[in-house]
Each structure stands twice: as C-alpha cells, then as structure tokens.
C-alpha cells in the first residue's frame, strides 16, 4: 500500500488528522491496534476548550455536539472553610467551554471516516516504523496473520503513551521529562443526573471532583493513594468519601447509586522532545501526558493536530516546508503551557503526602490570591480556556 501520510493510532487525534487531511485531498491511512468497538468503549473526559469546539465546527463534526453538548462558562472550586471561587472564562475571555464526552467525539469521527471512505484499519498488530530518517519511510503491521507494508512520505504517531511511534525515535535524539504524582484519581460512573457545574473540591483529606457526561450520566472522582485499586473502593466507601469532601449543601444535591464503571487513574506529567524526527511526527499522548486536573489532554492533542495538519497541507498543496520545520517548536510551546497550568492546578487542589505546614500555607495563599485579585482571575481564565493558536 502507498499513501502520503500513514497515521498510527485510531483515537481522536489520529482520526481528526485523517479527517482534515482527507478534506484537503491528502491521501492517508490510519492503523489502529485495537478493534473499533474497543476504541469506542474507552471512557475519557469531555471538557472541550473553545479552540477544540471551533475545530469540530470548522470541519463539519459539530452537529451532535451542538445538539447535546452543554456550553460552560467556567468551573467552580469549593474550598474547605473558605469562600468558593468560579474560574469565569466567559467573563474574562468572552469564550465558553463545552461538556461533550470524548466517546461521542470518537463516534462522530468514525462515522465521518466511514461516510467519506477513509482508510481506517483496526486490529493492526505489531506495528513497526522503518527508515524514519529518510524521505521514504514505511510502516509494517500484521492483520489476520498476514504481514502488510505501507509506504508513505510522512508518519504521524498518534498512538498514545505506550505506542511504538515515540520509541522509534533513537534515545540519543529525544529528551523526556517526567513527574509522577504520589496519588491518583479513583473515578466512578453512575447513571444519575449530574450537577449543573464542573466542580473541584479541595478538602484537607484530599480532592474531590464532579463532572458530566450526559444528562443521565455523572462522573465523580476522589483523590486516593496511588497504591489503591478499584477493588479497594466499594460503592459505599466511595460515596461516603465523596460526600464528606463536598460542602453539605452541594453534597445534598449529588445523586448516588450503583456505579457502572470504576477505575483508578494515575497522575503524571510527561513531555518528550522533539515532536518531530525526520519523517515522523508525534501528536497527542505519544508526545505528552498531563494530569487531568486542567482537562487539557484531548484539547492538547487537537492542538497538535491543528499545527500538524497545517504543516502537511502546506507541504503537499503548496510545496512549502517551513511549517514542517517549525512543527515541533510551535507545538511544544503550547504543550509546556498546558503542562504548566495542569501542574499548578494539581498542586493547588490536592493534598501531597508528607507535605509540611509551609507548603500548605503557600497553597492557601495561592487560593486567597484568586479570591481577591482580578488580575489573577483573568490570568487563570486565559490559560484555562486554552491559549490561542499561533499564526
């Protein structure tokens, strides 16, 4: 098989890149290790920045989002024994976020690829990248016991943290930056109406969070030791912990019930540089991971896709290579900005084991500054909604 761009990974980043390239007449094929049903069963966050919402609208993928998605002016922070605070992105930036589940986005993208005859090959096993430092790389994979080869001009690695793309870059040519956190998020899904707002709750025993998936599906989290497993958390223990960490008036509005999904999510910050090596580009979790506190993961992946599709379109349609050369540096500036705010929010809202009283006082002062300073509120809202794309 020959194509212009071989995209490894059939999650939202890979499918979005495929969709945009196809709209610009650029031939591409997507290789996904898992089955389509498996990909669609993955449950992920669904808080979309204004940039992500606009991308979906610009490329004809917003019909269902605009019907059932819930526009959000910001996010509430509740703090034990202190006034609450609202990250008012609408007030300070004039923009809104959107509550729309990542599973819906993936479904919309698969439907668009099916409609447009996109080449998406699922259950492609043992994917390997070859000759990425040349102008004629190729990718091999196995399906149904048969080995296949895809010849291309560029490879886009959208295959997540554990995929083969990043590892294809020689260790001598990449630098990796990692911070692992000494706690995780124990999360549950329940078929009950969600609260009206996204809410972070700081409590001296740990963070709690309320999120939304759809009008009859709620997602809740509590900070838990990184060594815990879902089996350690009965429904009763989870609800007792969650309700205890929310103020009584908010806890009274939470509709509990039997959970339909329970998982433990570790928190880490990770960046691999550069995001391009030869004819290989990295995008999304293949290049970076952010803790979920700032809801930046999917949005950052779409940011990469924006810069990557722009570079590839300029190369194939106009013969211009400047954006190809600039891709990594441009994408990384936004990556590190997202890492920065995600780290600061994580530090603000969580209890760190072994922390001394000085660190706690600094945390409280950071929160008090948000309460009293409009300049601090404006700055946080500007980062939280997502920085503008660079021209």
C-alpha positions in Angstrom: 0.0 0.0 0.0 1.2 3.5 -0.8 -0.1 6.7 0.8 1.1 10.2 1.5 0.6 10.1 5.3 0.5 6.9 7.5 -1.3 7.7 10.8 -0.6 5.3 13.7 -3.4 5.4 16.2 -7.2 5.5 15.6 -8.2 7.6 18.6 -9.5 11.1 18.4 -6.1 12.7 17.4 -5.4 10.2 14.6 -9.0 10.3 13.3 -9.2 14.0 13.4 -5.9 14.4 11.5 -7.1 11.8 8.9 -10.4 13.7 8.5 -8.7 17.1 7.9 -6.1 15.7 5.5 -8.9 13.9 3.6 -10.8 17.2 3.3 -7.7 18.7 1.8 -7.2 16.0 -0.7 -4.2 14.4 1.0 -4.2 10.6 0.9 -3.8 8.9 4.3 -4.3 5.6 6.1 -5.0 5.0 9.8 -3.6 2.0 11.6 -5.3 1.1 15.0 -4.1 -1.7 17.2 -7.4 -2.3 18.9 -10.9 -3.1 17.5 -13.2 -0.3 16.7 -15.6 -1.5 19.5 -12.7 -1.4 22.0 -11.7 2.2 21.0 -15.3 3.3 21.3 -15.7 1.7 24.7 -12.9 3.8 26.3 -14.3 6.4 28.7 -12.4 9.7 28.8 -13.0 13.2 29.9 -15.1 15.6 27.8 -14.3 19.2 28.7 -13.6 21.0 25.4 -11.7 24.2 25.0 -13.0 26.9 22.7 -10.3 26.0 20.2 -11.4 22.4 20.1 -15.0 23.3 19.7 -14.2 25.6 16.8 -12.1 22.8 15.1 -15.1 20.4 15.3 -17.3 23.1 13.8 -14.9 24.1 11.1 -14.6 20.5 9.8 -18.3 19.6 9.9 -18.1 17.4 13.1 -20.2 19.5 15.4 -23.9 18.6 14.7 -24.4 16.3 17.6 -22.1 18.3 19.9 -24.2 21.4 19.2 -27.4 19.4 19.9 -26.5 17.6 23.2 -23.3 19.3 24.4 -23.5 21.6 27.3 -21.8 25.0 27.0 -19.9 26.0 30.1 -18.9 29.4 31.3 -16.3 28.0 33.7 -15.6 25.7 36.6 -16.3 26.0 40.3 -13.7 25.5 43.0 -15.0 24.7 46.5 -12.6 25.1 49.4 -12.9 23.7 52.9 -13.7 26.6 55.3 -13.2 29.3 52.6 -15.4 31.0 50.0 -15.9 29.3 46.7 -14.3 30.5 43.5 -15.5 30.4 39.9 -13.0 30.2 37.0 -15.1 32.5 34.9 -13.7 32.0 31.4 -16.8 33.7 29.8 -16.3 36.9 31.8 -12.6 37.2 31.3 -12.2 35.8 27.7 -15.6 36.0 26.1 -15.4 32.3 25.3 -17.1 29.2 26.6 -16.1 25.6 27.1 -18.2 22.6 26.1 -19.1 19.5 28.1 -19.2 16.8 25.4 -17.8 13.3 26.0 -14.7 12.1 24.2 -16.5 8.9 23.4 -19.0 11.0 21.4 -16.2 12.7 19.5 -14.7 9.4 18.6 -18.0 8.1 17.4 -18.5 11.2 15.3 -15.1 10.8 13.8 -15.5 7.1 13.0 -18.9 7.9 11.4 -17.2 10.7 9.3 -14.4 8.4 8.2 -16.9 5.6 7.2 -19.1 8.2 5.3 -16.1 9.5 3.4 -14.5 6.2 2.7 -11.5 6.8 4.9 -8.9 4.1 5.2 -9.0 3.1 8.9 -7.5 -0.4 9.5 -8.4 -1.7 13.0 -6.7 -4.6 14.7 -3.4 -3.8 13.1 -0.9 -5.7 15.2 2.8 -5.5 15.7 3.1 -2.1 14.0 6.7 -1.1 13.3 8.2 2.1 11.8 11.1 1.9 9.4 13.5 4.4 7.8 12.0 7.4 9.6 15.1 9.4 9.0 14.6 9.2 5.2 12.2 10.8 2.8 10.6 7.4 2.1 9.7 5.7 5.4 7.4 2.8 5.7 5.3 1.1 8.3 4.7 -2.7 8.7 1.9 -4.3 10.6 0.1 -7.7 10.8 -3.6 -8.4 10.4 -5.3 -11.8 10.3 -1.9 -13.4 10.3 -0.7 -11.5 7.2 2.1 -9.0 7.2 1.5 -5.7 5.4 3.7 -2.8 4.4 2.6 0.9 4.0 4.9 3.1 2.0 4.5 6.9 2.7 6.1 10.3 2.8 5.3 11.1 6.4 4.3 9.1 9.5 2.1 10.7 12.2 2.4 9.0 15.6 -0.9 9.4 17.3 -0.7 6.1 19.2 -0.6 7.2 22.8 1.9 6.9 25.6 2.5 3.1 25.1 2.6 3.1 21.3 5.6 2.3 19.1 6.0 5.8 17.5 7.9 7.7 20.2 10.1 4.6 20.8 11.1 4.6 17.1 13.0 7.8 17.8 16.5 6.9 18.9 17.1 7.6 22.6 20.1 9.8 21.7 17.7 12.1 19.7 15.0 12.6 22.3 14.7 14.1 25.8 12.0 13.1 28.2 10.7 15.0 31.2 8.6 13.1 33.7 6.9 14.0 37.0 4.8 11.2 38.7 2.4 12.2 41.4 2.1 10.2 44.7 -1.7 9.9 44.4 -4.3 9.0 41.8 -8.0 9.7 41.0 -10.5 7.0 41.9 -13.3 7.6 39.5 -16.8 6.2 39.1 -19.6 6.5 36.6 -23.2 6.5 37.8 -26.5 6.7 35.8 -27.8 9.7 37.6 -28.3 13.3 36.6 -25.0 15.3 37.1 -24.6 18.5 39.0 -25.0 21.7 36.9 -21.4 22.6 37.1 -18.0 21.0 36.9 -16.7 21.3 40.4 -13.3 20.8 42.1 -13.5 20.5 45.8 -10.4 21.0 48.0 -10.5 19.2 51.3 -7.9 18.5 53.9 -8.3 14.8 53.3 -7.9 15.1 49.5 -9.5 16.5 46.4 -13.0 15.5 45.0 -14.5 16.3 41.7 -17.8 16.3 40.0 -18.0 16.1 36.2 -20.6 15.4 33.5 -21.0 13.0 30.6 -24.7 13.5 29.5 -28.0 14.4 31.2 -28.2 10.9 32.8 -24.6 10.1 33.3 -22.4 11.5 36.0 -18.6 11.1 36.6 -17.1 11.6 40.1 -13.5 11.4 41.4 -11.8 11.4 44.7 -8.0 11.7 45.4 -6.7 8.3 46.6 -3.3 6.7 47.3 -1.6 5.6 44.2 -1.4 2.1 45.5 -5.2 1.7 45.7 -7.2 -0.3 43.2 -10.9 -0.2 42.3 -11.3 -3.4 44.3 -10.3 -1.4 47.4 -13.2 1.0 46.9 -16.7 -0.3 47.5 -19.6 1.9 46.3 -20.3 2.7 49.9 -16.8 3.8 50.7 -16.6 5.9 47.5 -19.9 7.8 48.1 -19.1 8.3 51.8 -15.7 9.8 50.9 -17.0 12.0 48.1 -19.9 13.4 50.0 -17.7 14.1 53.0 -15.3 16.2 50.9 -18.0 18.4 49.4 -19.8 21.1 51.4 -23.0 19.8 52.9 -25.2 21.9 50.6 -23.6 20.6 47.5 -23.3 17.0 48.8 -27.1 17.1 49.3 -27.6 17.6 45.5 -25.4 14.6 44.5 -27.5 11.7 43.2 -25.7 8.5 44.2 -26.4 4.9 43.1 -24.8 1.7 41.9 -21.7 2.6 39.9 -21.5 1.2 36.4 -17.7 1.8 36.0 -14.9 2.3 38.4 -11.2 3.0 37.7 -8.0 4.2 39.2 -6.2 6.9 37.1 -2.5 7.6 38.0 -1.4 11.2 37.6 1.7 12.1 35.7 3.2 15.0 33.7 5.3 13.9 30.8 6.8 15.5 27.7 9.1 14.0 25.0 11.1 16.4 22.8 11.3 17.0 19.9 7.9 16.1 18.5 9.4 15.5 15.0 12.3 13.3 13.9 12.9 13.0 10.2 9.7 12.0 8.6 8.0 11.1 11.8 5.7 13.5 13.8 4.3 12.8 17.3 0.9 14.1 18.4 -1.2 13.7 21.5 -0.3 11.3 24.2 2.5 9.9 22.2 4.4 13.1 23.0 3.0 14.3 26.2 0.7 13.5 29.2 -0.9 16.0 31.5 -2.6 15.3 34.9 -6.4 15.5 34.3 -6.8 18.4 36.7 -6.8 21.0 34.0 -8.8 18.9 31.4 -6.0 19.5 28.8 -5.4 16.0 27.4 -7.8 15.8 24.5 -7.5 19.5 23.9 -3.8 19.4 23.7 -4.0 16.5 21.2 -6.2 18.6 19.0 -3.8 21.5 19.3 -1.1 19.2 17.9 -3.4 18.1 15.1 -4.0 21.7 14.2 -0.4 22.5 13.8 0.4 19.2 12.1 -2.3 19.3 9.5 -1.4 22.9 8.7 2.2 21.9 8.1 1.3 18.9 6.0 -1.3 20.8 3.9 1.3 23.5 3.2 3.8 20.8 2.2 1.6 18.8 -0.1 -0.5 21.5 -1.7 1.9 24.4 -1.8 5.3 22.8 -1.7 6.2 24.7 1.4 8.3 23.1 4.1 8.7 25.9 6.7 5.8 24.7 8.9 7.1 21.2 8.8 10.4 22.5 10.2 8.6 24.6 12.8 6.1 22.0 13.9 7.9 20.7 17.0 8.9 24.1 18.4 5.4 25.6 17.8 3.5 22.6 19.3 5.8 22.4 22.3 5.2 26.0 23.3 1.5 25.2 23.8 2.4 21.8 25.3 4.5 23.3 28.1 1.9 26.0 28.7 -0.7 23.2 29.3 1.8 21.3 31.5 2.3 24.4 33.5 -1.3 25.2 34.3 -2.1 21.5 34.9 0.8 21.2 37.4 -0.3 24.4 39.2 -3.9 23.3 39.5 -2.8 19.9 40.7 -0.6 21.5 43.3 -3.4 23.9 44.3 -6.2 21.3 44.7 -4.5 18.2 46.1 -3.0 17.1 49.4 0.5 15.9 48.9 1.7 13.1 51.3 4.5 14.2 53.7 4.0 17.9 52.9 5.0 20.3 55.6 3.0 23.2 57.0 4.8 25.8 54.9 3.7 24.2 51.7 0.1 24.1 52.9 0.2 27.8 53.8 1.5 28.6 50.3 -1.4 26.6 48.8 -3.9 28.6 50.9 -2.3 31.9 49.9 -2.5 30.9 46.2 -6.2 30.3 46.7 -6.7 33.5 48.6 -5.0 35.4 45.8 -7.5 34.1 43.3 -10.3 35.3 45.6 -9.0 38.8 45.9 -7.2 39.6 42.7 -9.0 40.2 39.4 -5.6 40.1 37.6 -5.0 36.6 38.9 -8.6 35.5 37.9 -8.1 36.9 34.4 -4.7 35.1 34.0 -6.1 31.8 35.2 -9.2 32.0 32.9 -7.0 32.9 30.0 -4.9 29.7 30.5 -7.8 27.5 31.4 -9.8 28.2 28.2 -6.7 27.3 26.2 -4.1 29.7 24.6 -4.8 31.0 21.1 -3.2 29.0 18.3 -0.1 30.6 16.9 -0.3 32.0 13.4 
